[in-house]
Amino acid sequence: MSEENLSLPYPHSLPGEKADILDKIRPEEVVELIRQKLLGRELDENGKWVENPALSRNAISPMGAWDISNLLLSVSNPSTSISDLTDKDIKKRAYSITEKAVKKMIADWRDYKITNTAQMEYIADIVYSIAFIVLKQCEKEGIRRLVKETRTEAHHTVSTGEEKKKHFWEGKK
């Protein structure tokens, strides 16, 4: 076989590639981490969730941890990650989720085992921070653009056979 016959075929679509990237966007994993922290747990060296006395002061009941983390799931999912949101929309949505969490904590404080206002403020700050950070990924189609550019770059690399690595400081050319 001659060298010219060894060219790489141009893929018209790489359907699995886009799906692979979307499968790796898993913001809901952060929600599970937050849920466990709200329960006063952390991962041990064996990967099991165990009680941590240092987290017990701000720990809440399982009902509270599930309710609060379920509010976060409304923004912490792959569909939201590929949305296109403005800064105004992001702040409004993060505030709305935090407001709902605070209202739930006030309404169900006994069931949630809320013992003081500092504990409630602590949890509200966590909710706002997570919601805001997850939603900020959507600003100006951040993740969506990443998926598109990764797919385009993969097409270019496969079609031309180029595999030159760029350093992050070099940017796009």
JOVEN-V971241 format. One line per field, one symbol per residue. ss: DSSP state (@ for helix, = for strand, . for the rest). phi: phi as a letter, one per 20 degrees, with the letter a starting at -180 (. if undefined). burial: b if it has 16 or more other ideal C-beta (glycine too) atoms within 10 Angstrom, else e. A space follows every 50 residues. Layout:
# JOVEN-V971241
ss=???
phi=???
burial=???
This chain:
# JOVEN-V971241
ss=..@@@@........@@@@@@@@@@...@@@@@@@@@@@..===.....== =.@@@@@@...@@@@@@@@@@@@....@@@@...=.@@@@@@@@@@@@@@ @@@@@@@.@@@@....@@@@@@@@@@@@@@@@@@@@..=..@@@@@@@@@ @@@@@@@@@@.............
phi=.effeefffeffbcfffffffffeecffffffffgfffendbfefendfc fcgfeffdfcfggfffffffffffdebgffgdfdcegfffffffffffff fffffffdgffemfdafffffgfffffffffffffffegllgfgfgffff fffffffffemfcfedegffmec
burial=eeeeeeeeeeeeeeeebeeebeeebebbeebebbbbbbbbbeeeeeeebe ebeeeeebbbbeebbebbbebbeebbbeebbbbebeeeebbebbeebbee bbebbeebbeebebeeeebbeebbebbbebbbebbebbeeebbeeebeee beeebeebeeeeeeeeeeeeeee
